[in-house]
Amino acid sequence: MISDEDKERVRQATDIVQLVGETVELRQRGREFWGCCPFHHEKTPSFKVDPATGLWHCFGACSEGGDVFKYVMKRENLSFPDSIRYLADRAGIELTEDRGAVRGPRKNRLIEALTLADDYYHTMLMRGRGEGPAAARAYLAGRGFGSDVCRRWHLGYAPGRGALVAYLRGKGFSPKELIAANLAVERSGRLADWFYDRAMFPIHDEQGRTIAFGGRILRPATNAPKYLNTRDTTVFNKGKHLFAYDRAKETMAATGTAIVCEGYTDVIAMHEAGFTNAVAALGTAFRIDHIRLMERQRVSRIICMFDGDEAGQRAAERAVQFIDKTSASMVCVVLPDGQDPMEFLSSHDASAMQAELDAAVPLMDFVFTKRLAGYDLSAPGRRVKALDEMAQLLAPLKNSVLLDEYATQLADALGMDVAETKRVIREKPVKAAESEERERRREAAPRPRTAGPWQAPSAPDPEDAYVPEDYVPADAYEDGGVPVAAATAGGGSTWGGGSFSVSRMLSGDERMQVAVERELLSMLAAMPDEVRPYADRLADVMWADGRHEGMAWAMLATPEGTAPADVVAAATAVEPDAPQILSSGRVVSSPGMDAREKVAFLVDSVELYSCKRRVREIKARLRQAGDAGGEDAEALFEQATALQKRINELTKKLSAVVEQ
């Protein structure tokens, strides 16, 4: 369980502009930073980051928003607790839970052990004596990797025979830590090295820290795999990491293109030839999480470089299932004569490789054509078999707009009816691998909470919550916008991009009060001392959402001069959904009014809606009383009269502001 104190330490240690700026190009506008939303594709920036409050919000299609934890949850597909752990690890903060025995060795200890192992392996390669290091140097030299390349990539040699275990034990690491890092394994009651007599390729996270290894066998051995990789650990997941991603991400972002190879040596050869946007999957099939990782760099084109053999064809076919799950175009390159990138570059220069990349064909077209070419379509029975197998290939696209194109192409090639071809594809179950992938992602995703239109959401499970279902109906904001209460130089105010009149602003009172309350709360978070003078008036407001009232009083209870980020933290302490709610305000950055005028306008607007709701409640009570009347009815009538008078005053006041 992560304590509130640890969560707050992590929040304060995280610079949200720096965090978002890793994958989003941000430009400063006044106190805020704006860019294109990383969670949906857009050409006009609608994504706002406020460093003062530590909040972000997209005013475009996805309408997402929140704090640093919500951002990491979205970007990394993590649960709330894991987002804290991710940022803690990034900031070098040791969480209280890590100091206990429940979760095993601390992550920073594992990374320290892996880093020392990396140095040890590299030293053994560069300076080691004997047959083993010599064989490793010969293997790497045979692939064109001289000493300079080995130094740049920190390649190494693992001697095995307990040498690494002895070295790290001498550095103070426990058997439990070495096993948790998968540097060692227990065999017959003794601790042994995991890697033995192999050329070593260190694997890094996006920050460049060593988190795993890939080891290539040097001399054939019975039942020994050609490549041995680090198993999944608390710091490494082969389905989420890519080899050389830390080196490639900048070029990916700059060019919008990622090159996916099949092996470590291929990636190194590509980088050494100048193609520094190349990466490789790590001992596993290409997965959707790998695509998501590349999408963080705003990649719009993914070039898959598969070997020309049967294994390469299977890899291409597995990648097809992701075509409709990314906005990036997926294309394919198969080098001539069945060569891999390293082999091709050993006999060709970079310009020849660039020509191959420029000639990449759509991945689906390649797989489709290659598979069809392998069928004998001379007999009807063989065409039926081809349809069955091709339908399995196309099954992942059964709900995609691409289905019509490829179903028609397949029907024409087989001489079959298009409608029947589509039917067969739609009825074909998706391969188990894809079903398991969806299930794995579903289990990893945090479970959402839901709430009714006017109900406070239930208390979150601290280990699983933090992704609320926004209760406000989709039509709560007319024209898809929220009121931005700031008069412009041209007269009038902004409403989702267009001007509005007071009569239009006062329509849909209950729903619009929710919107205005959110604007006021966003202003309170960003400029708390400007709102404090209105505390007494806000005490009499009939809030449309009880959550908003609790947040308001938590923020107003902070001392004068409290930093905006700490005010947000106070609201979050009483309402977990506070970051999403507070990030959605537009008033703070809107032009045309100074801060005091904006606050006054919003307070007047909230009070206006509150008064109108009170009047409706009184009318309902009077109708229920009927002819009975009495003193209670007279008192209610007097209240309604006073409220209506206040409504008229506020309406006139707000009209004057809008018309300025």
Summary of the structure (lengths in Angstrom):
residues: 660
radius of gyration: 30.8
end to end distance: 54.0
largest distance: 106.6
contacts: 2125
relative contact order: 0.07
helix: 54%
strand: 12%
